[in-house]
Amino acid sequence: MTRYPCLEDRLVFVSGGGSGIGASLVEHFALQDARVAFCDIDAAAADATISALDGKCKHIPRFSRCDIRDIPAYQACLAQIEAELGSIRVLINNAGNDTRHTLAELTPETWDNCLALNLKHHVFAIQQVAPGMALAGGGSIINLGSVSWMRGRANLVGYTTSKAAISGLSRTLARELGEANIRVNTLVPGAIVTERQQALWRNPDEDQKFIDLQCLKLRLDPAHVSRTALFLAADDSNGITGQNIIVDAGLAQVSVAG
């Protein structure tokens, strides 16, 4: 794994850092000796993520239990971290949920919950941390997207709509926050094998389907996403903003322009 000296002691915040891609992000940044704070609703998963890093990193990650759908509580959580630890220099808006649902099953309540889980908290986390980030000289905001909207995946309309909107969010705020030296990018994973996929959907036939569709014939895991996030967070990528960075082994085979 590439070492990024500029990330040492830098304060990084990850939403949904207790499991899956989020836990991998916490691990990778902690192993860079960054100061990592994260939130999740699953305290047991968060404790396991922290325990796995015991003795391996300079700073033990800090966990806050928080439901990111509760915007006032979430912004208060971020404000407390800023008050105690200083300006968040890297914000990774990772938390989300890709529960399947058909159009016929969709209700207004389900729709609102999809957007709250997968889009709304991105905006208000950025609103909270951007002023401190600007005062500190800038930083990197990484919004987690998904190739599912690029592929037009069925039975996910709440999720894919949210993830498509994140691309527009990143491009708009890259322009709005650029003068403060704040970079905003969307990191777009493809078919990533996580504990959730393993438990709910993964089987040999599903694996082969993705392998057949991808240019690269391997199943991707959370570390593929985390290693790209390290680059986007580091000063090495200080000329990149407003972009969709796709990590999908060639699954989507599209480029988003405009």
Phi, psi and omega in degrees: 000134179297140177263129179246094183304331182294341180276347180299130179069000178284139182276122183240134176241134180235124173274145181065044186270010184278335184206172175061219179300321181300315179296322177296320177297314177303313181299311185295320179288323177297322180288347171273003183066025169286159171271113187250130169239146180209161176235160176193166173265348183258096183293324181295317178295321179296317178299322179294321177298316180292317181300324181294342181261000183302123179080002185253348186221161183290321183238125175289128180301147179259129181250138172233127176280123184202139172267112186293349176285338178271091189299313178301319179292322181292316178295326176294322177299314179294320180296322179294318177298317179296320181294326184268327188244348181104189184291134172284120183263340177226120177246123178244107180274090188254328190302139179184176181207127184252040178302133182285147174198142176276165176299321181296328181279346188292135174239162176304324180292319177296318179300310181299322180292321177301313181292325178294321182284330192242356184216308190302316184293333175304311185298313188278339170292317178298316179304320183288317189269341186301318180299314178294323178297318179295316180296330180279355178107002178122185181173191184230127174249127183239114178261129180276120176258210178192141176287354183302322180286328178292330181269351182066045182295132180284161174064030181215030193298324177294318180290311184293324176297316178299313184290328174294321180295330181299326177299315178294320177302312183296318182292319179294313183284337172299321178288315185291325186258358185299323181294341176268011180063033175255120179265140181229117180228158174253123175263119192247099178284154171265225181275099185257130178280113176236174178301323181295313178296322179299319184282326190258322192228343190284136173202168183303322180294319179295319177302314183294325179299316179291319179302317180296324183280333184280152172289317179267132190265063176214151172278134180275147176237173184304331180297329177299322179286315184296321180295326176289323178297323177302315179297316181292333178279332186280161178295341179302335182254029189289000174256008185247121174205155179070024187247154166265114177258108189264127177239086188219013181058023179085021183292313186280322180052046176225159169235139181260118182240174175105000000 
